[in-house]
Amino acid sequence: MEIYIDRTHTISGYHGDVTIEFYNEDNNNVQLVFNAWELLKDLPAIFRMASQAHQGEIEWQKSQYRKLAEEIKEEFKRPVGRPPKE
């Protein structure tokens, strides 16, 4: 069975388990419960796969942050206050 998870609404941890909750296509609440230790062991692989799957998005986000940093830098170069009277 394949389940597509667009987004989660709750992630919680309790007594060695991690629970991820989301709504399925029929708007029913679904809980996935993982053994916390097994999830931690898989975390490096999950991170690598997710990063590779969205590498283009990640690069776009980085470029947006670089542009924002440049805009902020330029903003701080501008004089503050009213222009001097002539």
CYANA upper distance limits for C-alpha pairs under 8 A (distance plus 0.5 A):
  3 ILE  CA     24 ASN  CA      8.43
  4 TYR  CA     24 ASN  CA      8.35
  5 ILE  CA     22 PHE  CA      7.63
  5 ILE  CA     23 TYR  CA      8.45
  5 ILE  CA     24 ASN  CA      7.77
  7 ARG  CA     22 PHE  CA      7.13
  8 THR  CA     20 ILE  CA      7.35
  8 THR  CA     21 GLU  CA      6.26
  8 THR  CA     22 PHE  CA      4.99
  8 THR  CA     23 TYR  CA      7.95
  9 HIS  CA     20 ILE  CA      8.38
  9 HIS  CA     21 GLU  CA      6.39
  9 HIS  CA     22 PHE  CA      5.93
  9 HIS  CA     23 TYR  CA      8.38
 10 THR  CA     19 THR  CA      8.32
 10 THR  CA     20 ILE  CA      6.34
 10 THR  CA     21 GLU  CA      5.55
 10 THR  CA     22 PHE  CA      7.50
 11 ILE  CA     18 VAL  CA      7.63
 11 ILE  CA     19 THR  CA      6.13
 11 ILE  CA     20 ILE  CA      5.04
 11 ILE  CA     21 GLU  CA      6.85
 12 SER  CA     18 VAL  CA      6.18
 12 SER  CA     19 THR  CA      5.74
 12 SER  CA     20 ILE  CA      7.17
 13 GLY  CA     17 ASP  CA      6.08
 13 GLY  CA     18 VAL  CA      4.81
 13 GLY  CA     19 THR  CA      6.64
 13 GLY  CA     36 ALA  CA      8.34
 14 TYR  CA     18 VAL  CA      7.07
 16 GLY  CA     35 ASN  CA      6.68
 16 GLY  CA     36 ALA  CA      5.75
 16 GLY  CA     37 TRP  CA      7.81
 17 ASP  CA     33 VAL  CA      6.94
 17 ASP  CA     34 PHE  CA      6.02
 17 ASP  CA     35 ASN  CA      5.21
 17 ASP  CA     36 ALA  CA      5.30
 18 VAL  CA     33 VAL  CA      6.19
 18 VAL  CA     34 PHE  CA      5.65
 18 VAL  CA     35 ASN  CA      6.90
 18 VAL  CA     36 ALA  CA      6.00
 19 THR  CA     31 GLN  CA      6.96
 19 THR  CA     32 LEU  CA      6.08
 19 THR  CA     33 VAL  CA      4.92
 19 THR  CA     34 PHE  CA      6.82
 20 ILE  CA     31 GLN  CA      6.26
 20 ILE  CA     32 LEU  CA      5.67
 20 ILE  CA     33 VAL  CA      6.99
 21 GLU  CA     29 ASN  CA      7.34
 21 GLU  CA     30 VAL  CA      6.08
 21 GLU  CA     31 GLN  CA      5.01
 21 GLU  CA     32 LEU  CA      6.81
 22 PHE  CA     29 ASN  CA      6.27
 22 PHE  CA     30 VAL  CA      5.92
 22 PHE  CA     31 GLN  CA      7.23
 23 TYR  CA     27 ASN  CA      5.58
 23 TYR  CA     28 ASN  CA      5.74
 23 TYR  CA     29 ASN  CA      5.07
 23 TYR  CA     30 VAL  CA      6.34
 24 ASN  CA     28 ASN  CA      6.02
 24 ASN  CA     29 ASN  CA      7.11
 24 ASN  CA     30 VAL  CA      7.17
 34 PHE  CA     38 GLU  CA      7.90
 34 PHE  CA     39 LEU  CA      6.95
 35 ASN  CA     39 LEU  CA      6.70
 36 ALA  CA     40 LEU  CA      6.67
 37 TRP  CA     41 LYS  CA      6.80
 38 GLU  CA     42 ASP  CA      6.83
 39 LEU  CA     43 LEU  CA      6.51
 40 LEU  CA     44 PRO  CA      8.41
 42 ASP  CA     46 ILE  CA      6.61
 43 LEU  CA     47 PHE  CA      6.45
 44 PRO  CA     48 ARG  CA      6.72
 45 ALA  CA     49 MET  CA      6.61
 46 ILE  CA     50 ALA  CA      6.55
 47 PHE  CA     51 SER  CA      6.49
 48 ARG  CA     52 GLN  CA      6.60
 49 MET  CA     53 ALA  CA      6.55
 50 ALA  CA     54 HIS  CA      6.81
 51 SER  CA     55 GLN  CA      6.14
 51 SER  CA     58 ILE  CA      8.15
 54 HIS  CA     58 ILE  CA      6.65
 55 GLN  CA     59 GLU  CA      6.62
 56 GLY  CA     60 TRP  CA      6.69
 57 GLU  CA     61 GLN  CA      6.65
 58 ILE  CA     62 LYS  CA      6.69
 59 GLU  CA     63 SER  CA      6.72
 60 TRP  CA     64 GLN  CA      6.73
 61 GLN  CA     65 TYR  CA      6.75
 62 LYS  CA     66 ARG  CA      6.68
 63 SER  CA     67 LYS  CA      6.66
 64 GLN  CA     68 LEU  CA      6.61
 65 TYR  CA     69 ALA  CA      6.59
 66 ARG  CA     70 GLU  CA      6.78
 67 LYS  CA     71 GLU  CA      6.68
 68 LEU  CA     72 ILE  CA      6.64
 69 ALA  CA     73 LYS  CA      6.59
 70 GLU  CA     74 GLU  CA      6.63
 71 GLU  CA     75 GLU  CA      6.55
 72 ILE  CA     76 PHE  CA      6.83
 73 LYS  CA     77 LYS  CA      7.13
 74 GLU  CA     78 ARG  CA      7.33
